């Protein structure tokens, strides 16, 4: 069966009584009913225990939003029969701060500070997709200087490494390999230290901006990157010894939270979840942006679609990112780090001291911002969690008329009910962890 | 930035049609403009045309920008539901922009064809108050269940949140 058939499924009509293997994913997702579609008021009514215990064998319990393994403030309403999960409903919104509304008040220059806080584990990818969307609206997407493009790739890949390292840490912690948590955070901190040197901040950088990046790489950056690249691979080998081959680890993850390729595509899941089902879909390779066609890397895919595949994919994507960063180091060009288009780029600091016009120009760009022509555009890139997209509609002013971010975690958590159905409550923790949602991005 | 790269109009001069629906070009991206009635039929066609993934579904409230560019024959309405579809086989994207009038802010749900649209349609309902008919669970998703109003509407006033204590600065003694 080719991958095309795998994605499309068959063309059989809806048949509720057929065995599961013979129904297409789209029908299955409609009819099996893994999602608990019940309001909180209805759920509260069911809270009283039945008089006759044999009458009702299921119960509804809440998991979260304070549960430590729900990665922040995700809440799951679980329908349980004994220890088996029947249906579940992810309840989100606890971290909703109206960032899309805020995005309508901020100029394109300030917008980066807003989007960078959405997926706080891969802030540079958020800034990148926002900047690419604004640049496409401005029509300057092909004029970005080479050095800026390669710097964006460098930062994006290092960010992918730091995000996946944190996944390894939290995944280990959720499943009980607590020492892994310390190792994962330790390595991530090394990457963040490099970010701090380059951007000034560990997180929420606002470094990638429309038109390029905020500053050039600091002196000695190459040694710092090489230090990272020397340090991390042997540590990954240690993780392999610590976890990948370990029987307890495998027992906890293998065969848990299985999802098929048809289900994943129908649900819109992207990133490691889609790749774990065997669909080789990576926007870096399949719909390239920046200079990804010029570097060599492999798209890591799984074959079973279970939690172990998703763990192994992320572990190996760190190795692929290291491969890419090595090539970026070899090819990093010199030159400008932001576009020399006076409309979007503020004048250099030195010019402000000697030129009144430069001072006015600087002031205008930072207070008013620059105007962006009318239009609407959707740009998507591959973030560590999947396809992150930015839809901007402009009315010709200096703030977006509408700024929408297609958050990969928001779509991916729809897979949770389908992955958990029929599993144990203890496996629910492993399933949430393997989806790796970032609630800042889910709720925006 | 030259004038050639940012044409004034976003669509080709002669009206082009794809799948029987007006097609426009927005910065090199294909955009289809189906009517509200033809929306589900078009989704069905596109699903057969290998657009198996609904990458994104959102909406825009054009209350303050009604004069936007649209192909001929498409009347601008206040709301616009924007659907981004993805074809993994062909490595293509296509976008749908459906006009939804303010007087009857509702549209058919894409849930039957794209189960992944469920959460995104709930978000649009929550933020814009656009009702999706035949949606399995049309409830608020991000805002509290008892919230009034739809925050991303342009006429929603985000400052009208009742607070427990109000400050009356006139009575405060000046120090």
Interface residues (C-beta under 8 A of the other chain):
Chain A: X4 X7 X8 X26 X29 X30 X35 X37 X39 X40 X92 X93 X96 X98 X100 X101 X136 X137 X138 X139 X140 X143 X265 X266 X267 X268 X269 X270 X279 X281 X286 X287 X341 X343 X373 X374 X375 X376 X377 X378 X380 X387 X389 X391 X393 X395 X401 X402 X404 X406 X410 X411 X413 X414 X443 X444
Chain B: X1 X5 X6 X10 X26 X27 X28 X29 X50 X52 X53 X54 X55 X56 X58 X60 X61 X62 X64 X65 X68 X69 X82 X84 X86 X88 X89 X91 X93 X95 X111 X112 X113 X114 X115 X116 X117 X118 X119 X120 X123 X127 X136 X137 X139 X140 X141 X142 X143 X144 X145 X151 X152 X158
